[in-house]
Amino acid sequence: MSDQEIPLSRPDITELEEQAVLSVLRSGRLSIGPVVEQFESMVTQRCGTRFGVGVSSGTTGLHLVMHAMGIKPGDEVITTPFSFIASANCILYVGATPVFVDIDPRTLNMDPAQVERAITPRTRAILAVETFGNPAMMEQYASIAARHEITLIEDCCEALGCSFRGRPAGSFGRVGVFGFYPNKQITTGEGGMIVTDDERLADMCRSLRNQGRPTGKADGAVQGSAGSWLRHQRLGYNARMSEVQAALGVAQMTRLDEIIRARNQVADLYMRRLAGNCDLIMPTIDPGVAMSWFVFVVRLATGFTLEERDRVIRAMRNHDVGAADYFPCIHLQPFYRERFGFQPGAFPIAESVSQRTIALPFHNRLNEREVDLVAQTLELMLTRENLKRG
């Protein structure tokens, strides 16, 4: 790639983040300290929940939630096939079965009617993903879960800072999980956070992230009691967030409103520049939705094929413009096809959308000239594909 490359994503790290990390490094306390607790408090205040549990990744957070809720082999969890694979893998980690349902073509989240039809006596939870950071339909999933007395787990890994009718992501389910990978709204390098109003669930997740050590009301134990560091109440994991990661997170959280404004400005630039192109379907933002924009994904019009979409992506990359296929359907990934026997056509809307998506370069500091260059490159490649058709 040349020096003029426009990458698909780029973390927004300033001197504030550098100084925060340096302060932790100089403190000599790099794990299990006050900065993680500060970061947990900042995230829970933002999403309106009582408890936060910092963990090593969003994927790990989802896994711990499954474990803490007692989901086990023989149980079913309803989720979407149009997502990053971790949202389904976490169900398999505890031996349960993911039950996929098709998506709504506007929001790209699960179709609520299909969610309700998929509920069986074995259903333990609905795992709802805010696809690309869009919280639309979360209230409907919560209503369905309450009506059937099952749990709503909110995979809000892509949605920090967004809201629906003033209600923030992370507050719709019994529990939610955020992710802080470098392409997210804020980053801790790697890292994630479990958020909930359920104190016992939060305590259980704290124990699970820390090798199963007893903690608070989950065990009736007094934290810090003699011998507790080498006492292990249950099978646990090393899933802790470090103080260094949390320092990045604290600095980023102080800038979250600034970051969201910047991401909205970049999204608006793309909307204005590409909205008139008849070869593209732009993101649909329903009334009441306030986006924080994880990525900016367009779809090619229905006449385009998977092969044409892939050629466009390859050509954009060859011109030093980042592009990607967000997301390949989970049920058609090799492992899922081999294990469950899924075939093309099982979830036609998700498959149709998946075959035509293109994620465009998107980060806080993308400027109007760069957006215009991305748009010009995309339009040139679409023109080439149209000419090939004759």
N, C-alpha and C positions, 0 to 999 in steps of 0.2 A: 504493500500500500504506500501511497505517496504521502508527503507532508500535508497535502490538501485533503486528506481523507475526512469524510464526515461520518463519525462512528454511529452505530445504532444507539448507544447510550453512553453516558459519562457521568460519574459521580461528581457532585458539587461540593468540593472540599476547600475550605477557606483557612485563613490563619487562626480563626476561632477554634476550628476542629484540631488543628495542629497543636495549639497551646493546651487544649483540654487533654489530649493524649499525652503530651509531654508532662503535664502536671501529674497524671497518674503514674507514668513511668518513674518520675522522681519520688513519688510517695512511697515506693517500695511495696505497695499492696496492689497486686495485679488480679486477684480473684477473690470472690465472696466478700465484697466490701460495700461501702456506702454509695458509690457511684451507680452501681446496678440498681440499688433501691431508689436513688434519685430519678434514674431513667424510667423505672417502672411507674413511679408516681406521676411523672410528666405525661406518659402515654395514657395512663388511666384517666387522668384529669381531662385529657383531650377527647377521649372516646366515651367518657361518662360512666365508667365502671368503677367498682370499689377496689378490685385487686388486679395486680399485674405480676406475671412471673416471667422474667427474662430468661431466654433459652438460647441455645447455640444456633438455631435456624428456625425458619417457619415450618419446614418439614418436621423437624424434631418436635416443635410445639404441637403439631397435629397428632403426631404419634403419641406423645404423652397424654394428650386429651383423650384419645381412644382408650388408652390403658387405664387412665384414672376413672373413666366412666364405666369400666367393667365390660366394654364391648369385646366379644369373644367369638371363637369358632361357632358357626351356626347362626350368628346374628347377621342381619343385613343393614347396610347403610346406603341410603339413596343419595346419588351425587350426579355431577355432570360429566359427560364425556369430552366436553370442550374446555380444557383447562390444562395447566401444567400438571405433569404426571403425579406429582407429590400428593395432590388432593385425593387421588385414588389409592396410591401406594400405602398411605397411612392406614387405610382400612385393612389392607392385606397384612400389614405388620402385626396386627393382633389376631389374624386368622379369620376375620370376618369377610363378608362378601360384598363388594361394591355392586350396587344396582343402578345402572345408568338410565337416565331419561333424556329425551331430546330437549332442545333449547328453543327459546323464543327468538325469531329471526331479527327482532328489533334490538332488544337489550343484550342478547347473546347469553343471558342467564337461563336457568332451567325454566321450562314451561310449567307453571304451577299446577295446571290441570293434570299434566302427566305425572308430576310428583305425587299428587293425591292418589291417582290410579295405581301407582307402583307400591303403595303401602300394603304390607301383609302382616300376619301375626308375628313374623320374625323380624320385622323392621324395628331397629333400636334408635335410629337417628336419621336426620336429614343433614347432609353436609353440603351447605350452599356456598358457592364461590361467587364473590363479587368480580365478575369477569372484567378484566382490564380496569378494575376500580369502579365499576358501575353498581351502586347499591339498589337499583330498581328491583322490585319484587321481594325484597327481604321481609317486608311486613306481611306479605302473603304467605311466605314460607313459615314465618313465626305463627301465623294463625292456623295453618294446616297442622304444624307440630303440636300446638296446644290442643287442637280439636281431637287429635288422635293420641294424645298423651305420650308423645315421643320427644326426643331432644333435638333442638336445632343447634348445630355447630356451624359457626360462621367462619368460613375461610376468607378472612379479610386481608390476606397477605399482600394484595395489590391495591389496597383501598384506604390506607391511612390518610386522614384529613378529608375524606369525602363524606357526604351525608345525604339523607333522603327525608324531605319535609322537616329539616332541621335536626333530625336524629342521626348521630354520627355512626359511621361504620365501627363495628366492634360491640355495639350495644343491642343488636337485634336478637342474638341467640342466647342460650344459656352460657355459652362460652364462645370466644372468638380468638383467632390467631393471626397476628401480623408477622410479616417478614421484612427483613432489612438488608437484603442482598443489594449489591452496588447499583442495580438498575431501578430500585424502588424510589419512592418519593423521598425518603431519607434512608441513609445507610449506616450500618455499623460494621461494614465489611462483610461479615456473615452475622447472622443473628436473627432472633425472632422474639415474640412476646405473646403469652397467653393472657387474655383479659376476661374477667368474669365478675359477677356479683356474688357468686357462690363461694363462701369462705372455705368450706371443707374441700371443694374441688381444687381451689387454689393451693391449699396446703398439701393436698395429695400430689399435685404437679410439682410443687417445690421439693417434696421428698423424692419423687421419681427423677427429677433432674440432677439430684445430688446423691447418687448411689444408694437411694432408698433409705437415707438417714431419717430418723424421726423429726417431725417438725409440726409444732402447733396442734391444732384441733384434729388434724388427720389421724393422730396417734394418741392423743391425750398426754403428750409428753411436753416437758418444759425444754424449749430450745436452749442449747448451751449447757445442759445438765452434765454432770460428770460422766465421762466415758461416751458421750453421745456421738463424737466424731467417728469412733470405731464401732458404733452400734448401727446395725442395718435392719430396719423394720421389714423391708420387703425387697424384692428384686427391683433394682433401680438402674440408672444410667448416668454416665457423665455427660450431661446435656446443659451444663452451666454456661451462662454468658460471662465473659471476662470483664474486668474493670476497664480494660483498654477499649473493648467494643462499646461498653456503656458510655464511656467518655465521648466517643464519637457521636453516639446517639443523643446525649444531653445537649451537645453543641448544635446538632442538627435540629433538635426539637425547638430550641430557642429561635430558630430561623424558619420554622415550618410554614408560617403564614407567608413569608417572603418567597419561599420555595414554591408553594402552591400558586401564588400570583404569577410567578415566572412560568410555571408549567401551563397555566391557563392562557397566558399570552402566546406561548408557542403553539398551543392547540388552536387558538383563534387565528393565528397566521396561516396554519395549514387549512383550516376551514374556509377562510376567505380565498385562499389561492387555488384550492382544488374543488370547491363546491360545485362549480359549473361543468365539471368534466363528466360526460355521460357514460364513460367507461368505468366510473368509480362509484361505489356506495360508501358514503361517509358515516362516521359514528353517529348513532342516534342517542340524543340525551333527552330523556323524558322530563316533563314538568315536575318540579320538586327535587330533582337530582342536582346536587352540587358536586362536581367532579374535582378530583385532585390529580387525575391523569397519570396513571402508571406508564402507559405506552400510548402511542397514537397509531391505530390500526385502521387501514382502509380495506375495502373488499373490491375485487374486480366484479364487473357486471356479470349477470348470470350466463351470458354467452361464452365467457372465457373458461378454458379448461385448466385442470391441474398442471398439465405440461406447459401451457402458456404462462401461467402464474410463475412456475419455477424458472422459466427462461427469463422472465422480467426480473426476478430477484437476482439471478446470476449476473445478468447484464448490469444491473445497478451496482452490484458489488465490484464488477470489473471496471466500473467508472468511479470507484472509490467512494461510493455512497452506501452506507449500511442499510440492509434490508433483511427481513426474516419472515418465516412462515409461522405466525402466532395464531393458533396452536394446531399442531397435528392432533387428530382425535386420539384420545387415550385408548379406546377400545380397539383401535386398529394398529396400535403399537405391537411389535412382534411378540413380546412376552404375554400380553393380554389375549392376543389371538390364539397363541399356543395353549394357554392355560384354560381359557373360557370358550374358545371356538367362535369368537365374534367374526362376522363377515361384513364386507361392505354392504350398506343398505340398512343396517340395523337402526341407525339414527340419522335419517336422511337430511334433516335440516343442519345438524351439527356437521355432518360430512360435507354438505354443499358449501357451508360457510368456511369450513377449515381449508377446503381446496382453493379458495379464492382470496384468502387474507394476505395482506402485506403490512408488516410493521415497518414504519418509516423511522428514520433517525429522530430521537426524541430525548432531550435533556434540558436542564434549566437554562443553559447559556446559549442555546441555539438562536441565531439572529435571523433577521428578515432575509438577508442576502443568502444565507445558507438554506433556509426554508425554500426560497425561490429556486435555488440550484437543485435541491432534492426534487421539487415539483417538476422542473424542466426535464430532469433525467428520467423521472417516472413517465412523464408524458411522451418523451421520445421513444422509450421502450414500448409503451402501449401502441404508439403509431406504427412501429415496426411490426408488432404482432398483428395489427389490423391489416397491414399491407401484405403480410404472408398469407392471409386468408383470401386475398384477391378481391 
